[in-house]
Amino acid sequence: MTPTAGSAAPGSAAVGVATAVPVPAPRTPPVPGTVPTPGATAIDEAPPARDLRAVNPSPEFLRLINHDYSRRHLVLSAGTTDGVERLIIAQTTGPLAVFNVGVRLGRPVEPEIHPGELIASAIDRAYAARAHGRSDTSGDGLAPGDGPEVPKVTIEGSSDVERDLEAAVREAESDLLSTQGKAPTVRLVDLVLFEALQRGASDVHIQPVRDLTLIRYRLDGSLHTVRELPGALAAGVTTRIKVMARLDVAEQRSPQDGRATVTIGGGVGASSGRRIDLRVSTLPSTYGQRVVLRLLDPARSPHLLNFAALGMPPEVVHKFLAQVSKTSGIVLSTGPTGSGKTTTLYATLAWISATNGGEILQKDPVRGRGRSGGGHGSELNIMTIEDPVEYDLSGPGLSVSQTQVDIKKGLTFAAGLRHILRQDPDVIMVGEIRDEETARVAVQASLTGHLVLSTLHTNDAASAVARLVDLGVDPFLVNSSLSAVLAQRLVRKIHAACAGRGCSECLDTGYRGRLGVFELLVLDPAMKALIARRCSAPELKAQAQRGSGGGMVTLREAGSALVRAGITTEAEVTRVIEALEATDEVVT
Ligand SMILES: [Zn+2]
């Protein structure tokens, strides 16, 4: 692995090294997508028409969903993009079938509606091809990719962001006809980002609808529409963001991904300012390009958090740390997208690094930070393969080498993991185990003296065992490699200032901030005996609750404890935990 391993992550402090980025005037009005397929109006943004003869389903779909189910519900994979399974469905396909496929595959799904008869023949072709033994081989042997150069932009804040935003919108509107008027759109985007950060948003969505462009912020996991911009501004705003992330401004029909670093509050040449990393994704939709910006604030990097701040109760912290202190085995963090799995693993890597010769960030992992030990990094070789790298873990006292998945260069999770194994690692984090090959290499790694941390997309801890078996890991190997599974969710906390009644500060939701809810399953001998007999997830769960050392506290029980403590509400616990548990239905 080259020293550029961490370069996909945002670089080191680059305060005030701002480049003025020129903004080309919008060339054309937004392309209003391609013509929606009949029936596609059921989905608010119709995808471009797809030639179903050229469709290439993911191998996992063909393996985990049987031909009969696929035909019965007219649902077929069109491959995966960034971990999302694209599904082709018919008008008649039920939402439950779509949902079940997602649960079965263990990844989020995105359906597109197509004519039923075309889907039926595509399904038959796909399963016939599989039966004839055509197999995909993922590329290997490529060096880890150099991360793209990340542009840096300085944005100015505002003392009255609301008022200034209104002004910027008016200015940008009146300026549309001007040939030189670029500044108002730049200012508008700056202010939107500034406001989003001020409110603590994790994502900003710019979503064109019929006559408007919605600006939506994700706060504590939920989307809020905070502003409606006149539709005419959409092209300018999108262009500005694409320029910031060095995307191809002229390309409006294909999805694009990019990154940028913005410094807030420091002008050009200024030596202060808060640095934020942005991950930008664009997707064509019926009314123009949809843009999502993920805001990554290094000041909130999870490695700075202790386990108590994540919401982990002391008894769970002690049991969990006992498992991640081992020098081999697999420890999994599970939950749906957005449940805080990666945050927990980052905190874990930081703890491992700190307790093995790195700077002592957390003398007491439960209560908080101790003194600074002034070490020069961990005595362990800690390496990650992630998709994408969200936070830079190469700070003072930390020595984690992070590599980003790059599908175009053949750097998959499995390939990255094999490269890492040639780099003499002690601790490995694999962003996600979502295919057979990655599962196999992870098991091998854990059996040959490496501690492997990873995530799985399952609803509870016990289901992770079944999922590994689904992915082709023999129960015997699960028993010899898997140490523990930590399932988790994030529940919103009642806004203390308004006692949950709702106020302007919490956008009338009554909630502010989130806290983790955890369920830790440790594989003891009794559990391993059940796994060897291929017992079901509910049987494993029941055994864990009876288990040694006090038994497992389930997500539901942990959630109820938070309700009793007045931290969250029953409704929130039900929304986050039970709604998902109820869908644990077998598909094939
Ligand atoms: Zn409030």
Boltz pocket constraint, residues with backbone or C-beta under 6 A from the ligand:
constraints:
  - pocket:
      binder: B
      contacts: [[A, 495], [A, 497], [A, 498], [A, 499], [A, 500], [A, 501], [A, 502], [A, 503], [A, 504], [A, 505], [A, 506], [A, 507], [A, 508], [A, 510], [A, 511]]
      max_distance: 6.0
